[in-house]
Amino acid sequence: MGAASAAEPSSEPAAAAASGGSPEAATAVASPGGGAGTHTDEEPPGNRPKKPMLAAAAIVGAVLISVPFLVAGQDDDRKTEKDQTQNAAGTVLDAQRPPAPETYTSESPKPSVKPSKKETVKPSVPPAPKPVVVPPSPSPSTSKPAETKKKAATGPPPGTAAAALAGLAKSDPQGRHICYRAFVSGQGWQSAVCDGTMTGTAGQGKKITALNIAVWNVEGSSANALRHDGGSSSAKWAPSWTAVIGDGKNNYIGSSKPGAPFLTGFAMNVGKGNVCHTAKMQNGGWGQQFCKNGRPEYMFVGTTDNNNWFEAVKLTV
């Protein structure tokens, strides 16, 4: 009896160890003195985990549960960013953005030896513009200078017989007038005179080589020069008469060039009415007045003697 009771305490720890319990728990149950243990009959010793282990298990479980939500949240954020990026790429501003400029490099042009026919482009000829006609200004201030210039351009040269006649014709448009001037050897052209005034020189023995004549209201004039001929005993006429020069215009006979032969005399006619002259010969006085009617008649002044000449003359019509 006593042996049996002594053997029971030794077998319980073994049973506890065999069932997976800890030796400390078995020792605590079998401790002598009959003290009360920490386990009851409803909670077998060795089956309840410790608090640190439970806490660790709870943390691991929370981590495992939160991972899917974290991943899902990241996917949603990435999807939102992707949608925003795609939407931004499809906006109107992106469509209007100019393409990236290409890179160009400067290089000196090289002339081609034979230009290609295909590269030759004929320039288009633009239609000729229609001329724009601008009407002249009616302002009298602009028209007067233009008229003055026109008269100056078409009028006779100053100092000529026609220029002197213009004043007479303006003051007496219905009158008959004649103006003239002589080219005196060694002196040049004299001033023009009119209607019976002397031209040339008197008592100086100077020779006349050319005459300039202009008439008014006699239907023009025609003339011819009788010139000294050094190789002959008589003077010679010019090859032909001048053409009929109209009223108010200059008519010339002889020559004003240096060395030109002097005039021993001259002939002239007018279209209507008559023409008269009074002449002074070299080493002589003034002769009588001689008159001739209109064409075909003509008036002669001077001499046919090759060694004589007239040195002054007066003309009227």
KATAQUI-V807218 format. One record per backbone hydrogen bond with DSSP energy under -0.5 kcal/mol. NH is the residue of the N-H (numbers start at 1). CO is the residue of the C=O. E is the energy in kcal/mol with one decimal. If there is no record, write none. Layout:
# KATAQUI-V807218
NH;CO;E + NH;CO;E
This chain:
# KATAQUI-V807218
5;1;-1.9 + 6;2;-1.5 + 7;3;-1.7 + 8;4;-1.2 + 9;5;-0.8 + 11;7;-1.0 + 12;8;-1.2 + 13;9;-0.8 + 14;10;-0.7 + 15;11;-2.0 + 16;12;-2.6 + 17;13;-2.6 + 18;14;-2.7 + 19;15;-1.9 + 20;17;-1.1 + 21;16;-2.5 + 26;22;-1.6 + 27;23;-2.5 + 28;24;-2.1 + 29;25;-1.6 + 30;26;-1.9 + 31;28;-0.5 + 34;31;-0.7 + 44;42;-0.7 + 47;44;-1.1 + 54;50;-1.6 + 55;51;-2.5 + 56;52;-2.1 + 57;53;-2.5 + 58;54;-2.4 + 59;55;-2.1 + 60;56;-2.3 + 61;57;-2.3 + 62;58;-2.2 + 63;59;-2.3 + 64;60;-2.4 + 65;61;-2.1 + 66;62;-2.1 + 67;63;-1.4 + 68;64;-0.7 + 69;65;-0.7 + 70;66;-2.3 + 71;67;-2.6 + 72;68;-2.7 + 73;69;-2.4 + 74;70;-2.1 + 75;71;-2.3 + 76;72;-2.2 + 77;73;-2.4 + 78;74;-2.7 + 79;75;-2.6 + 80;76;-2.4 + 81;77;-2.5 + 82;78;-2.6 + 83;79;-2.9 + 84;80;-2.6 + 85;81;-2.5 + 86;82;-2.7 + 87;83;-2.8 + 88;84;-2.6 + 89;85;-2.0 + 90;86;-1.1 + 91;88;-1.0 + 95;91;-1.3 + 96;92;-1.9 + 97;93;-0.6 + 97;94;-0.6 + 104;102;-0.5 + 111;109;-0.5 + 120;116;-0.7 + 120;117;-0.5 + 121;119;-0.5 + 122;120;-0.5 + 126;124;-0.7 + 133;131;-0.7 + 134;132;-0.7 + 135;133;-0.6 + 142;139;-0.9 + 143;139;-1.3 + 144;140;-1.8 + 145;141;-0.7 + 146;142;-1.0 + 147;143;-2.1 + 148;144;-2.3 + 149;145;-2.4 + 150;146;-2.1 + 151;147;-2.2 + 152;148;-2.2 + 153;149;-2.2 + 154;150;-2.1 + 155;151;-1.9 + 160;157;-1.6 + 164;160;-1.7 + 165;161;-2.1 + 166;162;-1.6 + 167;163;-0.8 + 168;164;-0.9 + 169;165;-2.7 + 170;166;-1.8 + 171;167;-1.9 + 172;168;-2.6 + 175;172;-1.3 + 177;216;-1.5 + 179;214;-2.8 + 180;193;-2.9 + 181;212;-1.6 + 183;210;-2.6 + 184;182;-0.7 + 184;188;-2.2 + 185;207;-2.8 + 187;184;-2.4 + 188;184;-2.9 + 190;182;-2.4 + 193;180;-2.9 + 195;178;-2.9 + 196;315;-2.7 + 199;313;-1.8 + 201;311;-2.7 + 208;310;-0.5 + 209;183;-2.5 + 210;183;-0.9 + 211;253;-2.2 + 212;181;-2.2 + 213;251;-2.7 + 214;179;-2.4 + 216;177;-2.3 + 221;245;-2.2 + 222;269;-1.4 + 224;267;-2.3 + 226;265;-2.6 + 227;225;-0.6 + 227;236;-3.4 + 228;262;-2.5 + 230;228;-0.5 + 232;229;-1.7 + 235;304;-1.8 + 236;227;-2.7 + 238;225;-2.1 + 242;223;-2.8 + 245;221;-3.2 + 245;243;-0.6 + 246;244;-0.5 + 248;215;-3.0 + 249;246;-1.5 + 251;213;-2.3 + 253;211;-2.0 + 255;209;-2.3 + 260;257;-1.9 + 263;208;-3.3 + 264;226;-2.0 + 265;226;-1.5 + 266;301;-2.2 + 267;224;-2.4 + 268;299;-2.0 + 269;222;-2.0 + 271;218;-1.7 + 271;220;-1.2 + 272;218;-1.4 + 274;317;-0.6 + 275;292;-2.4 + 276;316;-2.6 + 277;290;-2.3 + 278;314;-1.8 + 280;312;-2.4 + 281;285;-1.0 + 282;309;-2.4 + 284;281;-1.5 + 287;279;-2.8 + 290;277;-2.2 + 292;275;-2.1 + 294;273;-1.1 + 295;270;-2.4 + 297;294;-1.6 + 299;268;-3.2 + 301;266;-3.1 + 303;264;-2.2 + 306;233;-1.2 + 308;305;-1.4 + 310;263;-0.5 + 311;280;-2.6 + 312;280;-1.2 + 313;199;-1.8 + 314;278;-2.3 + 316;276;-1.9
